[in-house]
Amino acid sequence: MSSAEPYLAQDDHAVSDAALDTIFRGARTLRQWQDKPVSSALLMAIYDLMRWGPTETNITPARFHFVVSQEAKARLEPLLDEDNRKQTMSAPATAIVAYDLNFAHTLTKLAPRSAERLSARLAKDPEKARFMATRSAGLQGGYFIVAARALGLDCGPMSGFDREGVDREFFAGTPIKSYFLCNLGYGVEGSVRPRAARLGFDEACKIL
Amino acid sequence: MSSAEPYLAQDDHAVSDAALDTIFRGARTLRQWQDKPVSSALLMAIYDLMRWGPTETNITPARFHFVVSQEAKARLEPLLDEDNRKQTMSAPATAIVAYDLNFAHTLTKLAPRSAERLSARLAKDPEKARFMATRSAGLQGGYFIVAARALGLDCGPMSGFDREGVDREFFAGTPIKSYFLCNLGYGVEGSVRPRAARLGFDEACKIL
């Protein structure tokens, strides 16, 4: 292979095989956590990395509320599906990954050239705002998980919770809506489930 | 900082600062491409990496159709917004990132323990299937962009195209729906726009 394809050639490239293991191949969803805290500085470092990932017109609609204190955990606990409670209550931090339906108010900062025109369109079309917010927040959710892993954390993303309940409890009176949850911390070695299968290239992809 | 926080301590960690630049901090959306092809092997390597990223109940609904041949490009061209045409026609490859609304048919392989129960629920609730498919395909779109960058490629993600037109042209008679496009290749140095701003931690996050 030529140097045009650094992965295959294993040279001249900043992302090592070990790094690819850390962010993709060796990473696993964790459900048991060591009793080891995650500092505010490290939570900030995750955001500081993932915020550079691309979104449509740079709208970056994702919002991250980190549940760390015992008081905040107590508010979250009853809103979790039964089988997510133990793992979440014992995690050092849980991110509520959410999106801001009123991301239009940030556009003068984020996308000054498009702000006026796009804000006017969004004001008339809440379904467009919802579609844009969820699509880009999904991408940002992916960046978030990769960034956390890259910084040495294990992740435990979860969809089993009462979304409307979380919105009432944490985002009442705001245009912010919860999307998924992600436990963060240092997993207990040997506690992961057997690796689930993935689709082969030919099952998920086509080259046209 | 203790060794619990490898990013801040800069030691004992597989993901180097240079790698973080490659996948996040230094990466930019490209719109001008070198005349340098991207091989099928490299497209397969992107999928081979990103497919390990987590999704809800391991449903992995994202589908990737890579537009590479002149024939396929000619089918895509009229469906692009005017200002995305030149950059897309000159890119060596364009991924149509899509999702399979009928991901239920893959669950016996991907999530055997949940397959029967979840398939029955999805059959009765197409809106749940759509929500699950788009949320997880969004995460997978994020993994895809990170994986392509990690393998040395530049990305040019785009939302400016006729989604229904692409679905008719490329996915007629299937439950697959387009979500966004992503040009792939080697960008022309010095061709990127000035870096757009991002929200600060306090504007997008809270620690509770």
Boltz contact constraints between the chains, C-beta under 6 A:
constraints:
  - contact:
      token1: [A, 4]
      token2: [B, 36]
      max_distance: 6.0
  - contact:
      token1: [A, 5]
      token2: [B, 42]
      max_distance: 6.0
  - contact:
      token1: [A, 6]
      token2: [B, 152]
      max_distance: 6.0
  - contact:
      token1: [A, 7]
      token2: [B, 45]
      max_distance: 6.0
  - contact:
      token1: [A, 7]
      token2: [B, 151]
      max_distance: 6.0
  - contact:
      token1: [A, 13]
      token2: [B, 152]
      max_distance: 6.0
  - contact:
      token1: [A, 14]
      token2: [B, 18]
      max_distance: 6.0
  - contact:
      token1: [A, 14]
      token2: [B, 19]
      max_distance: 6.0
  - contact:
      token1: [A, 14]
      token2: [B, 22]
      max_distance: 6.0
  - contact:
      token1: [A, 15]
      token2: [B, 19]
      max_distance: 6.0
  - contact:
      token1: [A, 15]
      token2: [B, 22]
      max_distance: 6.0
  - contact:
      token1: [A, 15]
      token2: [B, 150]
      max_distance: 6.0
  - contact:
      token1: [A, 18]
      token2: [B, 14]
      max_distance: 6.0
  - contact:
      token1: [A, 19]
      token2: [B, 14]
      max_distance: 6.0
  - contact:
      token1: [A, 19]
      token2: [B, 15]
      max_distance: 6.0
  - contact:
      token1: [A, 19]
      token2: [B, 19]
      max_distance: 6.0
  - contact:
      token1: [A, 22]
      token2: [B, 14]
      max_distance: 6.0
  - contact:
      token1: [A, 22]
      token2: [B, 15]
      max_distance: 6.0
  - contact:
      token1: [A, 24]
      token2: [B, 49]
      max_distance: 6.0
  - contact:
      token1: [A, 24]
      token2: [B, 52]
      max_distance: 6.0
  - contact:
      token1: [A, 25]
      token2: [B, 52]
      max_distance: 6.0
  - contact:
      token1: [A, 29]
      token2: [B, 54]
      max_distance: 6.0
  - contact:
      token1: [A, 36]
      token2: [B, 4]
      max_distance: 6.0
  - contact:
      token1: [A, 40]
      token2: [B, 207]
      max_distance: 6.0
  - contact:
      token1: [A, 42]
      token2: [B, 5]
      max_distance: 6.0
  - contact:
      token1: [A, 44]
      token2: [B, 201]
      max_distance: 6.0
  - contact:
      token1: [A, 45]
      token2: [B, 7]
      max_distance: 6.0
  - contact:
      token1: [A, 47]
      token2: [B, 201]
      max_distance: 6.0
  - contact:
      token1: [A, 47]
      token2: [B, 205]
      max_distance: 6.0
  - contact:
      token1: [A, 49]
      token2: [B, 24]
      max_distance: 6.0
  - contact:
      token1: [A, 51]
      token2: [B, 198]
      max_distance: 6.0
  - contact:
      token1: [A, 52]
      token2: [B, 24]
      max_distance: 6.0
  - contact:
      token1: [A, 52]
      token2: [B, 25]
      max_distance: 6.0
  - contact:
      token1: [A, 54]
      token2: [B, 29]
      max_distance: 6.0
  - contact:
      token1: [A, 54]
      token2: [B, 157]
      max_distance: 6.0
  - contact:
      token1: [A, 56]
      token2: [B, 159]
      max_distance: 6.0
  - contact:
      token1: [A, 58]
      token2: [B, 196]
      max_distance: 6.0
  - contact:
      token1: [A, 63]
      token2: [B, 204]
      max_distance: 6.0
  - contact:
      token1: [A, 64]
      token2: [B, 205]
      max_distance: 6.0
  - contact:
      token1: [A, 65]
      token2: [B, 206]
      max_distance: 6.0
  - contact:
      token1: [A, 65]
      token2: [B, 208]
      max_distance: 6.0
  - contact:
      token1: [A, 66]
      token2: [B, 207]
      max_distance: 6.0
  - contact:
      token1: [A, 67]
      token2: [B, 208]
      max_distance: 6.0
  - contact:
      token1: [A, 68]
      token2: [B, 207]
      max_distance: 6.0
  - contact:
      token1: [A, 72]
      token2: [B, 208]
      max_distance: 6.0
  - contact:
      token1: [A, 109]
      token2: [B, 197]
      max_distance: 6.0
  - contact:
      token1: [A, 110]
      token2: [B, 197]
      max_distance: 6.0
  - contact:
      token1: [A, 135]
      token2: [B, 138]
      max_distance: 6.0
  - contact:
      token1: [A, 138]
      token2: [B, 135]
      max_distance: 6.0
  - contact:
      token1: [A, 138]
      token2: [B, 138]
      max_distance: 6.0
  - contact:
      token1: [A, 138]
      token2: [B, 139]
      max_distance: 6.0
  - contact:
      token1: [A, 139]
      token2: [B, 138]
      max_distance: 6.0
  - contact:
      token1: [A, 139]
      token2: [B, 141]
      max_distance: 6.0
  - contact:
      token1: [A, 139]
      token2: [B, 142]
      max_distance: 6.0
  - contact:
      token1: [A, 141]
      token2: [B, 139]
      max_distance: 6.0
  - contact:
      token1: [A, 142]
      token2: [B, 139]
      max_distance: 6.0
  - contact:
      token1: [A, 142]
      token2: [B, 142]
      max_distance: 6.0
  - contact:
      token1: [A, 142]
      token2: [B, 143]
      max_distance: 6.0
  - contact:
      token1: [A, 143]
      token2: [B, 142]
      max_distance: 6.0
  - contact:
      token1: [A, 146]
      token2: [B, 146]
      max_distance: 6.0
  - contact:
      token1: [A, 150]
      token2: [B, 15]
      max_distance: 6.0
  - contact:
      token1: [A, 151]
      token2: [B, 7]
      max_distance: 6.0
  - contact:
      token1: [A, 152]
      token2: [B, 6]
      max_distance: 6.0
  - contact:
      token1: [A, 152]
      token2: [B, 13]
      max_distance: 6.0
  - contact:
      token1: [A, 157]
      token2: [B, 54]
      max_distance: 6.0
  - contact:
      token1: [A, 159]
      token2: [B, 56]
      max_distance: 6.0
  - contact:
      token1: [A, 196]
      token2: [B, 58]
      max_distance: 6.0
  - contact:
      token1: [A, 197]
      token2: [B, 109]
      max_distance: 6.0
  - contact:
      token1: [A, 197]
      token2: [B, 110]
      max_distance: 6.0
  - contact:
      token1: [A, 198]
      token2: [B, 51]
      max_distance: 6.0
  - contact:
      token1: [A, 201]
      token2: [B, 44]
      max_distance: 6.0
  - contact:
      token1: [A, 201]
      token2: [B, 47]
      max_distance: 6.0
  - contact:
      token1: [A, 204]
      token2: [B, 63]
      max_distance: 6.0
  - contact:
      token1: [A, 205]
      token2: [B, 47]
      max_distance: 6.0
  - contact:
      token1: [A, 205]
      token2: [B, 64]
      max_distance: 6.0
  - contact:
      token1: [A, 206]
      token2: [B, 65]
      max_distance: 6.0
  - contact:
      token1: [A, 207]
      token2: [B, 40]
      max_distance: 6.0
  - contact:
      token1: [A, 207]
      token2: [B, 66]
      max_distance: 6.0
  - contact:
      token1: [A, 207]
      token2: [B, 68]
      max_distance: 6.0
  - contact:
      token1: [A, 208]
      token2: [B, 65]
      max_distance: 6.0
  - contact:
      token1: [A, 208]
      token2: [B, 67]
      max_distance: 6.0
  - contact:
      token1: [A, 208]
      token2: [B, 72]
      max_distance: 6.0
